[in-house]
Amino acid sequence: MKSFLAILLLIVAFAAADLPEIVQLSFNIKDGQAVYDACGGNCDDRDGSNPNQCDTYLTIEVDCKKVYQSKEKDNTDHPVFNEKFTTRPIRSDSVIKITMWDSDSGSSADDRMSSWKGTVDYFLNNSKFSSNVVKKNRQNSLNVITELVEPKLIASGNIRITIDLMGVVAQYDIKGNTRGTDSETFIIIKIEGQQVFKSKTIDYSSQSTFGQTFVSEIISVSAKITIELWGGAATGLMSSWEETAKYFAYGELQTLYGVDTASNNRENSLTIQVTYTVEDGNGSCVGEPDCDNCKQNSYAAANMKAGKCSTKADCYNGNCWAYCEPNLDSAPWCYTTKGASLSGVYVNCTSAADCNPCWSCAGQCVN
């Protein structure tokens, strides 16, 4: 028996060694049996229409960070998910955890039913998972097919990254407490610790989508990007996500989860779509030699191509400004930014020579 286990461990170790350092996993979540909570008791149906039946959903974690949540399947012992999820590029020695939950209403904590935890190799080599709960022979199960996909990861070089800010869940502060009385919500993006973008402020009580886009200047794929979710004065920082550019820029629609506490899966989330272009480091897009004026800033070049440059740029009170619309030679005007439109980051100046009429407005236009 000992020799058999030793051989088995060698086989597993050899298989894991064959994996590249960075992998991407595709999960095809089929169906399962969801009958009991973790203690072997029956599920508590939250609406009372089907006593003892579960309202089941799944979560996937990578190295203790939640990366996915399935749709909820109500009032059934045999949930059929038929959902697919692809991770961002991860290390091949990452630990994966899939948890089955029974959703409860109100302030009650959702009940954990079963969980399956293992290495990347473990999930690649197994597709049927079952777990015995406390009471003998009471079992939940799950069918998942896991496959390797070619990692969409840029090893080195420079890119210009585009982040579309989409849906948001912003209910809790950074400690997992219900947010304050304010409903103001906005996003800040930092690159290497420096703020480069501030979104518009939405009223979370009536709106849950930003609908804004951030485009970076040319940055290294190793540059550290931080995305922060903020509430108003009564709430402050709610969630923060930090990763190098190459891990954000793998090209998939992705949902970032944060503030996942032990109480009722209290969490905020932000859905983003990230795309990128590979750059040559001199302000020109690789394969796009018509980028003919990027000497100061990639945003200025884009505005020039689109015919969005102002007729005048000057320096006022130590900050660059320009007229808001092309072909205008009078108010309204705005302070300008080297970054994305409405970033809130002004450009310091001592004279008009420091300013560019093709930069975007950093804030609102004024008369």
C-alpha positions, 0 to 999 in steps of 0.5 A: 500500500505504501509503495502504491501511494509513493508511485501515485505521488510521483505520478502527480508530481511529474504531471504537475512538473509538466505544466508551464509556470503560467496557465489559464483554466477553463471551467465548464460547469455542468450540473450537480446534486445539492441536497444537504448543508455542511452539517448534513441537514436539509436546506432551508428554502428561503421563500418557503415554497419548496421546503428542504430544497436548496437555492444553489450557487457556486463560487470559485477561488484562486489562492483565496481570492474569489474570481467567479460566482455562478447564477443561482438555481432555486428550489432544486436538488439537481441544479443544472448550471451549464456555465463556462468560466475562464480564469485570468493567467495564474501560476500553475502551483495555485490552489483552486477552491470550488464551493457550493452554497445555499442562498438565504434571504435577508440578513441570514448568512448563506449556508456552505454546503460542500467545497472542493479544494486542490491544485491546478493539476487536481482539477485538470485530472478530475471532473466528478466531485462528491463530498460526504457531509457530517451525516453518513451517506449524505452527499452533494456532488458536482460535475465540472470539466476543467481544461487548459487554454493558451495563456493570453499573457504578454511576457514583456514590452510596452502596451496601451491598456483600455479599461471599460468600467461596467457594472458595479456592486457597491454595498459595503465598506472596506471592512465588510460593514454596510456602507454609510448613508451616502450613495455617491460611488466612483472609481480611481485608477492608479499606475505605479501608485500615481492617480491617472483617472477618476470616473464620474460619480454615480448615485448607487441607489439609482444606478449601478453602471459607470459606462466609462472608459479609461485609456492609459498612456504607453506603459510597461506590461510590468507596471502596477495598476490599482483600481479603487472603488470609493463611496462618499464621505460617510463610506470612504474606500470600499474595495481595491484591486491591484495587479500588473498590467499584463495580468489585467490585459488578458482580454476577457470580460472580468469581474473583480470581487472584493470584501468577501467576509465570512458573513453572508458573502458580503462583497463588492464587485466591479465588472470590467472589459480590458483590451490593449495594443502593443506599442513600440515605446516611441508613442507609435502603435506597432503596425500603425505607422500613421501615428505621426505626432505622439511626441508628447502624449498618446492621448494628444495624438488620438485627439489630433487624429479625431480632430478634437484639438482646441484652437488655443492652450495656455497656462492659468494659475499654474495649470494648463487649460484649453477651450472645450470644443474644436474651432472655438476661440472663446469660453467654455474652457477647461483645465487639461490633462495628459491622461484620460478625459475627466481624470481630475489630474491637472498639468502644472505649467509656468507658460503656454509652452508647457501646454498642448491644445490636443490634451483632454479636459481634466474636469468640467467645462466652465464659462 
